């Protein structure tokens, strides 16, 4: 084969090999997503009980900052990913964080993931606390919970919110803001996919066997930990879906490149064949002409 045909054939072989590898990676990411979906624990009923209790606290006279407080500042936890192919996911969650900071006004940002923290800095946001190495979701939820609850209890902030990517489905990933504390602010969260609140219980009498303040710290720890664990699990789902989508886009791009190379290869092969036939025809003509002169 000529030089051009050989070069195109080499490029075509490289693209086909790369397509095979990317298809395998895409299938792995897709399978991971649906495997995570099967394994994911449903905390809805568990969290509904907390909101049922929190709703009754609205008319209780308490100074516990975990229930209500007038501190204007808010902490914002940004949950991002340090996995590969996460540029689009991290950009979306950081842009949502930027918008949330503008609405809140006074906000202190904590970030899960180094890449997300770097993206926040690029947007002009200050990251005050970075959490790395968050592979163990339960341990990570405990670590972040201790940080957030302690800041509310010490009066450094009035509450905390989480910004992350919620996987509504495999193809639909949405930036979402979830309120964690104080308890009375949770009841106004009617966003799609949020934990439903049992309405109509306000003002109902119930027996307090101990002071609300004394038990609220324990309940807040359980609530925040469970919510964070669920959010970190959703982030794992979003990672798998995002990787699969990114790889699918790469497969489509390489597929188009493969088709173009196939056309170029066939054209170059025909051109080479035509050139060889012309050379044979020319050689035959020259030989006949030389024989005729003899």
Secondary structure, 3 states (H helix, E strand, C coil): CCHHHHHHHHHHHHHHHHHHHHHHHHHHHHHHHHHHHHHCCCCHHHHHHHHHHHHHHHHCCCCCCCCCCCCCCEEEEEECCCCCCCHHHHHHHHHHHHHHHHHHCCEEEEEECHHHHHHHHHCCCCEEEEECCCCCHHHHHHHHHHHHHHHHHCCCCCCEEEEEEEECCCCCEEEEEEEEECHHHHHHCCCCCCCCCCCCCCCCCCCCCCCHHHHHHHHHHHHHHHHHHHHHHHHHHHHHHHHHHHHHHHHHHHHHHHHHHHHHHHHHHHHHHHHHHHHHHHHHHHHHHHHHHC
